[in-house]
Structures are given as structure tokens and as C-alpha cells.
Amino acid sequence: MNAIVGGTPAYRTGFVDHEAPGEDLDDWVVRRVLDPAVPLFREARYLLTNQMEIRDEALYHAVLGAIAAGNNTRGGIAGHMERKATDIAHPLAVLEDCRLIRKEIDPIRKRSLYRVAEPLVTFYEAIMRPAWSLLERGWADRVWRGAGARFAAQVVGPHFEHVCREFALAHDWDGEYATEVAAGIAPGGGRGQNIEVDVIALAPQDDHPRRLLSVGEAKRSQTMNVGHLKRLAQARDQLHMRGLDTRDTVLALYSGAGFDPALTEAAARDPRVLLVDLPLLYGGA
């Protein structure tokens, strides 16, 4: 539910008649979100329409759709839209000012990464807008049955990664708190050796080199294993080569599906390995 409507109280209460999904998420989504007769159906469109600065709604929806599809850099967004990067500079600035998107900075490469700020907008752009005419005809069940892969990849996965970064920001890393948490790239020494890192947690810039408190990988629906741990260790080492202090870096593995026995044993032996399951992730830092 949180990946669809976020933390806005009205979306979780009055807009859905105070009904939580329970065990049958599919039925709840069809009835409470994808039905043209319910309040949430057009809410994401209203969020954009109500912004005074926005004139060309199709352009702005295209930008939001590109970001929701996983294109987070300005070049990637422009390429998805088959436009020049300069063409979308103003729409990105407006959407950021309206708080419909947020701009994060890759702490290693110092490049901007754009993400949709409101989960309901992400859900609309990824699931609803491509099938709008079918939904208006009342074919919500048919649309939802065909949207499983997109829902997992474009809605649930990115939202889970965001929740993991929020956890890392609030977590006490052996007496210290991160002042900067973002996704980023651990650059390798050759072609194809860059490693995408879901969670990079950095200490305050008080000394040189800056301390890397944690690197983390997030998998919402996958049981994690030692291979994921080795990948994080490689990312840590590559970030050390970029000048970060990695002596006490914690390798954090975030999973909604659990961890295999070998990884669990490895974490028990090494205090610098942290396994974060759903109870820990949502229960507190």
C-alpha cells in the first residue's frame, strides 16, 4: 500500500474509505485505485493540473513517465522522450519546484539523479497512464493482471530502495549518523566494472578522506546470498580507490524476502555485515 499511496494520510484513509488492503492487494487495487468511480483514480492527474506553472501537461507527464520508467539522469530522461537534454531543463526545474520530483546527487560522481517524489504519481505513470482508455472503460481487472512486472520493477522496487535509504539516514552506524545518503556508482578501473550501489551512506565532511559508513544493496523480492555480499565488498573496495575511508564500512543487505543460511552465517561472524529484513526496516533504525 505504501508503494502506491505513500504516506499522505488522506490517501490512506478517506480516499479509500479507511480500508487497508489486507491479504488481497489485487482486489484492493482494482476497487480502490483503478476504478474510475473512486477518488484516487484521477488524483495523480489533479496533482499536475493544479500546478499553476504547468501549461503543457503532456510534456510534463512525459517527463514524469520517463523517470517512473527508471530513467534518472537528465540525459536518460531526454533519450527516453527522444528530445535534447536542453529541452527538458525547464520542465525538470518546474516539477522540482512543485515537489513532484526530487533531485538527488550521486555522492561519488556528483551528477544529478531525478526521482518522482509522490508514490501515487509513480503508480499512475507506470501503471495507469499507459492503459488509461482501458481503465475508463471499466477494465481495471484486465489492466492490473497485465501490470505485474511493471508494478514490481517500476513501483515496488524503487520505493523499497528509497525506504532503505531513509533507514540508512536514520540508523546509528556505531555511534555516528550519515549526513548524506543516496544511490550512486562505484567506478571500476575498466569497461563494465562500474557497480551500481543502492545505498551509499557518508559521514560528515569533517576530515579527509571522508568516511564511508555503509554501502547497501536492496532486493524487495529476492532472497539474498553471499554473492550479493561479495558484490558489496567489491563496491566498497572500488570506493576506497576513489579516496573514501572504508576501514569501518558496514556492508548492509536489505531484503524483503530474507537471506540464505550461508549469508546469515557470514553476517554472524562479521560485525561489519548488517542484514536488514522487513521488521527491522519498518520497525526502526
C-alpha angles and dihedrals in degrees: 000000000000091000089057106039102016121206099315103129095214092054090054096045125018097023090058099033089254091292118145118205096248114186096326105068092162094060092045093051093049093048102034105033112018099042110102090219096062127086097241093057096082100020096101090052090050091053089063097037092053093060108102093205093060118089107152100054094178091059093049093046088051090054092048091046092052091052092045088053089061102267103133105162124075091243092048093050092048092047092051089053093042091237136119117268090240090059093065100042093096096044090050091051092049094047090049091049089050089050092236090121132025128213119223126186122228097234093213105042095026093225126140120256119193125209133176107255100204116062092208090059091050090051092048095049095044101039113012109037096055089054100032097127091051092049092051088055090058098255096131095135092053092048093048094049090056096045101067098106094045092046091054096043103037104028114022098034098051092041091052090051090051091051089051091053090050089052091051091051092053097039123106105234099201094309098328135092126212117246093193128036124171144131116266150148126276100210117223129208097252146025113305094010098106114114122210110223120200096200126029113174118191131191121230116291092251100128142010127287097035115235120244105215097185147348118203144187123207126206116172098186104020130089105234124226142182090282089067089050092052090050090054091048089053091049090051091051091049091051089051087057087055090061104267123136104243101167094114100024114147117221104219123194117193118195137168091193101048138243132285121245095257092055092045089053092048091052091049089056098046123053089198091068116081124189113201116194127180097272091053093041095052098026097063145288 
